[in-house]
Amino acid sequence: MSKGLGSPGFIGCLHLGHKWMAQYRGFHDEFYHDDYLIEQWNSVVGKKDLVYILGDITMNTPEHYYKLDFLNGRKKVVLGNHDNPRDVPELLKYVEDVAGAYQYKGCMLTHIPIHPNEISFNRLNIHAHIHHTNKLDDCYVPERYSDVSDTPHSTIDKYYNVDAKLLDFKPITLDQMLKDRVNKHE
C-alpha cells in the first residue's frame, strides 16, 4: 500500500528551529523536535500530496526554511504571526505558494481563528495559533466579543485547530477532521 493522505492535509505551528517551543512541547531541544516532526510528517505524507501549513513555520527567521525540503509533499503556506512578510521571497524557494488565507471546500484556512461573527459564512475554520487545545470554547472566545455573547455551541464547533503538537506532527485531512467532529458529538 502506498503512503499518502489521498487529499490535501493541514497542519500549523511547525516552529522549526525554535528552542523554547520544542521544550514547551516536551522535547529536549529543537533538534529532537524538528527530527520528530519530519519523521511523523513523512510517515503519512506522500511525495505528491498537498499540505497547507497554517502559519508559524519558524520563529521570525528564515534560517530554518531549508528543513521544509525534508518534508514530503507539496506545500502551501498561510503566513502566521511569527512569519515575516519580508521573508516570503526566501520561503517561496521551498513552497508553492504563500497567502494570508485560503478557501478550501467551503472552509477558511487561517493561522489565527477568524472572528466568531464571520464563522457562519464558512463550513469550518481550519486554523492553528492556539497551542494548547483543540477546543476553541476552552479559550473563552465568546466572552471576548460582546456582540457574540450568545454564540451557540454549534458555531464554536466550526473551528478546528491543526497545531502540529495537537496532531502528533502529522498533517490531517478534511475528512479526518469532519469524522473527529462527528465522533466528538456521539
C-alpha positions as CSV (number, residue, x, y, z in Angstrom):
1,M,0.0,0.0,0.0
2,S,1.4,3.4,-0.9
3,K,1.8,6.1,1.6
4,G,-0.2,9.3,1.2
5,L,-3.0,11.4,2.5
6,G,-5.3,11.0,-0.5
7,S,-6.5,14.6,-0.3
8,P,-4.9,17.8,1.0
9,G,-3.5,17.8,4.5
10,F,-3.5,20.6,7.1
11,I,-1.1,21.5,9.9
12,G,0.3,24.6,11.5
13,C,2.8,26.0,14.0
14,L,5.7,23.9,12.9
15,H,8.1,26.3,14.8
16,L,11.2,24.7,13.1
17,G,14.4,25.5,15.0
18,H,12.5,27.1,17.9
19,K,14.2,26.0,21.1
20,W,11.6,27.4,23.6
21,M,8.7,25.8,21.7
22,A,10.5,22.5,21.4
23,Q,10.9,22.4,25.2
24,Y,7.3,23.6,25.8
25,R,6.3,20.6,23.6
26,G,8.3,18.2,25.8
27,F,11.4,17.8,23.6
28,H,15.0,18.0,24.9
29,D,15.9,20.6,22.3
30,E,14.9,21.9,18.9
31,F,16.9,19.3,17.1
32,Y,14.9,16.4,18.6
33,H,11.7,18.4,17.9
34,D,12.5,19.0,14.3
35,D,13.7,15.4,13.6
36,Y,10.5,14.0,15.2
37,L,8.3,16.4,13.2
38,I,10.0,15.4,9.9
39,E,9.6,11.7,10.8
40,Q,6.0,12.0,11.8
41,W,5.1,14.2,8.8
42,N,6.8,11.8,6.3
43,S,5.1,8.8,7.8
44,V,1.7,10.0,6.4
45,V,2.5,12.4,3.6
46,G,3.5,11.1,0.1
47,K,5.7,12.9,-2.4
48,K,2.7,14.1,-4.4
49,D,0.4,15.1,-1.5
50,L,-0.5,18.8,-0.9
51,V,-0.2,20.1,2.6
52,Y,-1.4,23.5,3.8
53,I,0.9,24.9,6.5
54,L,-1.2,27.3,8.6
55,G,1.5,29.6,9.8
56,D,4.5,29.9,12.2
57,I,7.0,27.8,10.2
58,T,9.8,29.2,12.4
59,M,10.1,31.9,14.9
60,N,10.6,35.1,13.0
61,T,13.5,33.8,10.9
62,P,14.1,32.2,7.5
63,E,17.1,30.4,8.9
64,H,15.3,27.0,9.2
65,Y,13.2,27.2,6.0
66,Y,15.6,24.7,4.3
67,K,14.1,22.0,6.6
68,L,10.9,22.2,4.5
69,D,12.7,20.3,1.8
70,F,12.9,17.3,4.2
71,L,9.1,17.2,4.4
72,N,7.3,15.1,1.8
73,G,4.7,16.6,-0.5
74,R,3.8,19.9,-2.0
75,K,3.3,22.8,0.4
76,K,1.2,26.0,0.5
77,V,1.6,28.4,3.4
78,V,-0.7,30.8,5.3
79,L,1.5,33.3,7.0
80,G,1.4,33.3,10.8
81,N,2.2,35.9,13.3
82,H,5.8,34.6,13.5
83,D,6.3,34.6,9.8
84,N,7.8,37.8,8.5
85,P,6.4,39.1,5.2
86,R,9.8,40.3,4.2
87,D,11.0,36.6,4.3
88,V,8.4,35.5,1.7
89,P,10.9,35.5,-1.2
90,E,13.1,33.1,0.7
91,L,10.1,30.9,1.8
92,L,9.0,30.6,-1.9
93,K,12.2,28.7,-2.6
94,Y,10.7,25.8,-0.5
95,V,6.9,26.1,-1.0
96,E,4.5,26.5,-3.9
97,D,2.5,29.5,-2.7
98,V,2.1,31.9,0.3
99,A,-1.1,33.7,1.2
100,G,-2.8,35.4,4.1
101,A,-5.7,32.9,4.0
102,Y,-7.1,30.3,1.6
103,Q,-10.6,28.9,0.9
104,Y,-10.9,25.1,0.5
105,K,-14.2,23.3,0.0
106,G,-16.1,26.0,2.0
107,C,-13.5,26.1,4.8
108,M,-11.5,29.2,5.7
109,L,-7.8,28.3,6.2
110,T,-6.1,30.8,8.5
111,H,-3.4,31.0,11.1
112,I,-5.3,32.8,13.8
113,P,-9.0,31.8,14.3
114,I,-11.4,34.1,12.4
115,H,-13.9,36.2,14.3
116,P,-17.0,34.4,15.5
117,N,-19.2,36.7,13.5
118,E,-17.6,35.5,10.3
119,I,-17.8,31.8,11.0
120,S,-21.3,31.5,9.7
121,F,-20.0,32.2,6.2
122,N,-17.8,29.1,6.3
123,R,-18.2,25.4,6.7
124,L,-15.2,25.3,9.1
125,N,-12.3,27.5,10.1
126,I,-9.2,25.4,10.0
127,H,-6.6,27.3,11.9
128,A,-3.5,26.9,14.2
129,H,-2.1,29.5,16.6
130,I,-3.6,28.1,19.8
131,H,-1.0,25.7,21.0
132,H,-2.7,24.0,24.0
133,T,-6.2,22.9,23.0
134,N,-8.3,21.8,20.0
135,K,-11.4,23.2,21.7
136,L,-11.8,26.8,21.0
137,D,-14.5,27.1,23.6
138,D,-11.9,26.4,26.2
139,C,-10.3,29.7,25.2
140,Y,-13.4,31.7,26.1
141,V,-13.8,33.2,22.7
142,P,-17.5,34.2,23.2
143,E,-16.7,36.3,26.2
144,R,-14.1,38.3,24.2
145,Y,-16.7,39.8,21.9
146,S,-19.8,41.4,23.4
147,D,-21.7,41.1,20.1
148,V,-21.4,37.3,20.2
149,S,-22.1,36.6,23.8
150,D,-25.0,34.4,22.8
151,T,-22.9,32.4,20.2
152,P,-24.4,28.9,20.1
153,H,-22.1,26.0,20.8
154,S,-22.6,24.8,17.2
155,T,-20.8,27.9,16.0
156,I,-17.8,27.2,18.2
157,D,-17.7,23.7,16.8
158,K,-16.9,25.2,13.4
159,Y,-13.3,25.8,14.5
160,Y,-10.6,23.1,14.1
161,N,-7.1,23.7,15.4
162,V,-4.3,22.0,13.5
163,D,-1.4,23.0,15.7
164,A,1.4,20.4,15.0
165,K,1.7,19.2,18.5
166,L,-2.1,18.5,18.8
167,L,-1.8,16.3,15.7
168,D,1.3,14.5,16.8
169,F,3.0,16.3,14.0
170,K,1.1,14.5,11.2
171,P,-1.0,16.6,8.8
172,I,-4.7,15.8,8.9
173,T,-7.2,15.7,6.1
174,L,-10.6,17.5,6.0
175,D,-12.3,14.1,6.0
176,Q,-10.4,13.2,9.2
177,M,-11.5,16.5,10.8
178,L,-15.1,16.0,9.9
179,K,-15.0,12.5,11.3
180,D,-13.4,13.7,14.5
181,R,-16.2,16.3,14.9
182,V,-18.9,13.6,14.4
183,N,-17.2,11.3,16.9
184,K,-17.0,14.2,19.4
185,H,-20.7,14.5,19.5
186,E,-21.6,10.8,19.7
